[in-house]
């Protein structure tokens, strides 16, 4: 539900002229101060400069833990869709994303073992931590590509790969320039498959690799077409997804004309479960797709009158 961050090539991958997306996630309230994430994006598909050339701007904000470790990121994205045949069934879309990443931490909120005087914690004692900085700002650049096979409106497959953090910005607050932001690779695929007039399956898979970390997400939504007629589309959906060795999560939402709204909740099944009380993350998402009215430019040929 955050396509521009999944892959820059997904910029403009929708039916309409503008898409506005918002996500809000909160997790691990039982472990420490809740981790909160907000993501916003706006995409344009009108191809102002070149047909098939789409653009987007997105903003990401994340706050984690007792030290209010905050990450703010802003990017501009561009993609170019190229159809491989005349009937527009097959298309390939490369994309790129450029922006900046800023992070900071409030060390005054932390406690250190050096502040224990032998009897109790004394915040007046020095921490003996040698900090070079409490914030970092770096360039961010990412690329990606997707392939789309769309036989019909409700029969579609999209698969792609995104490669993020290519400049590998420096991360250390202690001045260690060898500690850099690892590159991230995201491989994904999703589909829409029409079961009958009323039901669709929406399966998907996501694999991510960053440094020594790996993620695998697999599952599916089921969508029920309650009403589909000219000017009105209503379709609730629900799904079950699994994140390998971490969580099972449920999704629930609805398509309502130009709106797509959803909610998901993680049930934690990892080794963190005793501390988290099996609680995970609650996330809300909303998308609005704007279709601009474009009157037809009808040109009349003026013929001379012969008298």
QUIDA-V891411 format. One record per pair of residues at least 12 apart in sequence whose ideal C-beta (glycine too) atoms are under 8 Angstrom apart, sorted by the first residue. I is the first residue (numbers start at 1). J is the second residue. Records with the same first field share a line. If there is no record, write none. Layout:
I = J + J
This chain:
1 = 21 + 23 + 260 + 262 + 285 + 287
2 = 21 + 23 + 39 + 41 + 285
3 = 21 + 41
4 = 21 + 41 + 43 + 56 + 58 + 75 + 77 + 97
5 = 39 + 41 + 58 + 60
6 = 162 + 186 + 188 + 206
7 = 95 + 144 + 145 + 146 + 160 + 161 + 162 + 186 + 188
8 = 77 + 78 + 79 + 95 + 96 + 97 + 142 + 143 + 144 + 162
9 = 79 + 93 + 94 + 95 + 144 + 145 + 146 + 160 + 162
10 = 79 + 95 + 144 + 146 + 160
11 = 43 + 54 + 55 + 56 + 77 + 78 + 79 + 95
12 = 43 + 44 + 45 + 54 + 55 + 56 + 79 + 81 + 93
13 = 79 + 93 + 146 + 148 + 158
14 = 43 + 45 + 289
15 = 289
16 = 45 + 258 + 289 + 290 + 291
17 = 44 + 45 + 46 + 290 + 291 + 292
18 = 42 + 43 + 44 + 45 + 289 + 290 + 292
19 = 41 + 42 + 43 + 45 + 287 + 288 + 289 + 290
20 = 41 + 42 + 43 + 287 + 288 + 290
21 = 39 + 40 + 41 + 42 + 43 + 285 + 286 + 287
22 = 38 + 39 + 40 + 285 + 286 + 287
23 = 37 + 38 + 39 + 40 + 283 + 284 + 285 + 286
24 = 36 + 37 + 38 + 283 + 284 + 285
25 = 37 + 38 + 281 + 282 + 283 + 284
26 = 281 + 282 + 283
27 = 266 + 280 + 281 + 282
28 = 276 + 279 + 280 + 281
29 = 279
30 = 275 + 276 + 277 + 279
31 = 272 + 275 + 276
32 = 65 + 66
33 = 65 + 66 + 68
35 = 62 + 63 + 64 + 65 + 281
36 = 62 + 63
37 = 60 + 61 + 62 + 63
38 = 60 + 61 + 62
39 = 58 + 59 + 60 + 61
40 = 58 + 59
41 = 56 + 57 + 58 + 59
42 = 56 + 57 + 58
43 = 55 + 56 + 77
44 = 56
46 = 292
50 = 80
52 = 80 + 81 + 82
53 = 78 + 79 + 80
54 = 78 + 79 + 80 + 81
55 = 76 + 77 + 78
56 = 76 + 77 + 78
57 = 74 + 75 + 76 + 77
58 = 74 + 75 + 77
59 = 72 + 73 + 74
60 = 72 + 73 + 74
61 = 73
66 = 109 + 110
67 = 105 + 106 + 107 + 109 + 110
68 = 105 + 106 + 109
69 = 103 + 104 + 105
70 = 103 + 104 + 105
71 = 101 + 102 + 103
72 = 101 + 102 + 103
73 = 99 + 100 + 101 + 102 + 140
74 = 99 + 100
75 = 97 + 98 + 99 + 140 + 142
76 = 97 + 98 + 99
77 = 95 + 96 + 97
78 = 95 + 96 + 97
79 = 93 + 94 + 95 + 96
80 = 93 + 94 + 95
81 = 93
88 = 150
89 = 149 + 150 + 151
90 = 147 + 148 + 149
91 = 147 + 148 + 150
92 = 145 + 146 + 147 + 148
93 = 145 + 146 + 147 + 148
94 = 143 + 144 + 145
95 = 143 + 144 + 145 + 146
96 = 141 + 142 + 143 + 144
97 = 140 + 141 + 142 + 143 + 144
98 = 139 + 140 + 141 + 142
99 = 139 + 140
100 = 137 + 138 + 139 + 140
101 = 137 + 138 + 139 + 140 + 169 + 181
102 = 135 + 136 + 137 + 138
103 = 135 + 136 + 137 + 171
104 = 134 + 135 + 136
105 = 134 + 135 + 173
106 = 134
107 = 127 + 129 + 131 + 134
110 = 127
111 = 123
112 = 127 + 128 + 129
114 = 126 + 127 + 128
115 = 127
130 = 174
131 = 173 + 174
132 = 172 + 173 + 174 + 175
133 = 173 + 175
134 = 173
136 = 169 + 170 + 171 + 172 + 173
138 = 167 + 169 + 170 + 181
139 = 167 + 169
140 = 164 + 165 + 167 + 169
141 = 166 + 167
142 = 162 + 163 + 164 + 165 + 166
143 = 162 + 163 + 166
144 = 160 + 161 + 162 + 163 + 186
145 = 160 + 161
146 = 158 + 159 + 160
147 = 159 + 160
152 = 194
154 = 192 + 193 + 194 + 200
155 = 192 + 193 + 194
156 = 191 + 192
157 = 189 + 190 + 191
158 = 189 + 190 + 191
159 = 188 + 189 + 190
160 = 187 + 188 + 189
161 = 185 + 186 + 187 + 188
162 = 184 + 185 + 186 + 188
163 = 183 + 184 + 185
164 = 183 + 184 + 185 + 186
165 = 181 + 182 + 183 + 184 + 210
166 = 183
168 = 180 + 181 + 182 + 183
169 = 181
182 = 210 + 211
183 = 210
184 = 208 + 209 + 210
185 = 208 + 209 + 210
186 = 206 + 207 + 208
187 = 206 + 207 + 208
188 = 204 + 205 + 206 + 207
189 = 204 + 205
190 = 202 + 203 + 204 + 205
191 = 203 + 204
197 = 225
198 = 224 + 225 + 226
199 = 222 + 223 + 224 + 225
200 = 222 + 223 + 225 + 235
201 = 220 + 221 + 222 + 223
202 = 220 + 221 + 222 + 223 + 237 + 239
203 = 219 + 220 + 221
204 = 217 + 218 + 219 + 220
205 = 217 + 218
206 = 218
215 = 243 + 244 + 246
216 = 243 + 244
217 = 241 + 242 + 243 + 244
218 = 241 + 242 + 244
219 = 239 + 240 + 241 + 242
220 = 239 + 240 + 241
221 = 237 + 238 + 239 + 251
222 = 237 + 238 + 239
223 = 235 + 236 + 237 + 255
224 = 236 + 237
231 = 257
232 = 257
233 = 255 + 256 + 257
234 = 254 + 255 + 256 + 257
235 = 254 + 255
236 = 252 + 253 + 254 + 255
237 = 251 + 252 + 253 + 254 + 255 + 262
238 = 250 + 251 + 252 + 253
239 = 251 + 252
241 = 264
243 = 266
245 = 270
246 = 268 + 269 + 270
247 = 266 + 267 + 268 + 269 + 270 + 280 + 281
248 = 266 + 267 + 269
249 = 264 + 265 + 266 + 267 + 280 + 281
250 = 264 + 265 + 267
251 = 263 + 264
252 = 264
253 = 285
258 = 288 + 289 + 290 + 291
259 = 286 + 287 + 288
260 = 285 + 286 + 287 + 289
261 = 284 + 285 + 286 + 287
262 = 284 + 285 + 286
263 = 282 + 283 + 284 + 285
264 = 281 + 282 + 283 + 285
265 = 280 + 281 + 282 + 283
266 = 280 + 281 + 282
267 = 280
268 = 280
